[in-house]
Amino acid sequence: MISTKMLYDALQLAEASYTLMDIGNVSPGDDAGLRDALKDSDRQGAFSATQAQALVDSWSLVNHRPDTTSGFSETLFQQKGSPSDYVLAIRGTEFTREPILDLGLSDLGGVIFEGVAISQIIDLYNSITGKEPVRLVQRLAEHEAKAAPSFGTKIF
């Protein structure tokens, strides 16, 4: 059963994934940079100072992949105090920032006409399999080499 805390964390991390962490180059493990980005409206940050601090107190940034040419973007977070718990937050449609790419090509051109946003699925697959420069699985392995089979056991 999903607890209120798990739901709260999932919602906070989903919102955090819309922050443009590539602007200002927020690095993995950079709590101050992450906190600042989450509050910065110029980087699409929508957190109050209290919300940003609460997220940084509980979660670390492991990896951020900004928008690809298909509009796909992902952010991987690791729970502090529980190093085997990760959350991969994937951005949804960004109506105001990327209307042509997200709404036009991915949603209308992909989901509506084809049933799926195939270009974004390919980007996700390439990221997970390490076929792109941003190697999500490799970064996961660096953080959890011994317990790799257990990652992903928590699904929000």
PyMOL commands that set and color helices and strands:
alter all, ss='L'
color gray80, all
select helices_A, chain A and resi 4-16+31-39+41-43+49-58+99-114+118-129+136-143+148-150
alter helices_A, ss='H'
color red, helices_A
select strands_A, chain A and resi 59-65+74-79+86-90
alter strands_A, ss='S'
color yellow, strands_A
deselect
rebuild
show_as cartoon
